[in-house]
Amino acid sequence: MKKQFNRMKQLANQTVGRYLLKLHFLSSAQIERRMELVRVVSHNTHKRMVSCLQGHIGADAEKRHKKLPLTALSQAMVEGGNQLGEDSLIGKMMEVCGEAENRLASELMQHELQIEKDVLDPLSQLAEVDIPNILKQRKQLAKLVLDYDSARARWLQATKSIISGTNTQALTAKADLLKEEMDEAMNKVELCKDQLAADMYSFFSKEGDYARFFVTLLEAQADYHRKSLTVLENVLPTIQDQQDSWTEKPAFGTGLDEHLKRSGREIALPLEACVMMLLETGMKEEGLFRIAAGASKLKKLKAALDCSTSQLEEFYSDPHAVAGALKSYLRELPEPLMSYQLYDEWIQASSVSDPDKRLQALWVVCDKLPKNNKTNLRYLVKFLTKLAQDSEVNKMTPSNIAIVLGPNLMWAKTEGSLAEMAAATSVHVVAIVEPIIQHADWFFPEGRFCVFSAAVVFSLSCFVLLQITPSPLWPKHFALCHFVSSRLIKASVPLVPVCQAKVMMDRLVLIQRNMICQWLVLSC
């Protein structure tokens, strides 16, 4: 009886142990669900992160660098820059940018290698190895529990048979064997349970380490972007210097000071070229600056002047297009030629009632103009004065010129269209520009410009020299004059001061004298 009591006690203890084990499995099930969720999230994050990489995952550094889109872009830009050459600003820019893109590709390659090592590989280990191994142990524990339950059921059945059976000794021996089998199964359960609990505790104790992967990701991205920014900041000044030093930039819409500084000129190219062409073919044209030119021809001429081409011969036959281009240049200046800062002073000076005092007041304001503005205004006004001298033919009196051209020389720094601003100040503009044209030599006494272009000066000098040239030398004389004049026209040589015209004539006279001396020597 005592032996049976002890066995019943063991049975009761095992029943309590099984109940506690079930409680443990309940909490384990919750933990299992959480681990499965972590696995799924880590797997999806790893997959999306891999898709963000531009290089081939698992490849070595050299192969990864070659396969990057930035590397292909860099090679294309460098090759394009080499094809365009150093004479092209686009070529220079593409070469410098190509080298910068290559350095960015190197930084990206290093960044992706670091991400792969410090983030992707650990995430993959967590999602594909660590958590699945723990979940496998959970399934193994469930199998061992079933084995234990089966052994226990057989042992319980054998115990019942001892109580009701007759062959007690044999049944007891069988029950002992089943008890050993059950104990062994229980030991396996306990071992597996302890291992599973240890792995689970280890997993949750390392959750901070796993979360650190994402901190590492952001730190690596921040470091990559800092290095990339450094590359760009180092190359941008070089590109900007090349951009700023490039002289072949559009003149229309560019500030006067910037255009003159970039081109190394004193007179703006569009102003100088248009005046030169108008002096050749437009001075007798009726309604110059008043009659609108064809839009396509005007657009073509502006584009030609913007690219600083010397091929302007086709525009000599259309003075209205040339005059329209000159008006457009003045109108498209970011700041009017007669200056925003002096606008109120111009208006105030034009309002003086006494004519002499009004002229004096205008002169004072004119003298305040910035150097470049004053130089270009003087050049333009001297040309307009010459144009007004032929007003009987071209119908462009100083008043008419002031009406059509004045609004392009000055306007208020206020909101609204140019037409609105011109209408608001047209009376004042005419009162300012007309007397400046009428009294150009008084407003601008220094550096008087000859009324002829350089080509005309040479033509006149050739005519004078013809009077002293022996007739056998006339063919050479005409050939020389034609060659020099045509080259001057093609080179867009501007109006020249009288002193410079004299020097040009003296040089031609010297050449002509040498020709005469050679002819005399040969004649003797």
Helices and strands as residue ranges (DSSP letters): H 2-52, H 61-67, H 69-84, H 89-115, I 116-120, H 121-125, I 126-130, H 131-164, H 168-205, H 207-245, H 256-263, H 269-281, H 295-306, G 313-315, H 319-331, H 343-350, H 355-367, H 371-389, H 391-394, H 398-405, G 406-408, H 418-438, H 440-443, E 449-453, H 454-466, G 471-473, H 474-490, E 495-497, H 498-523
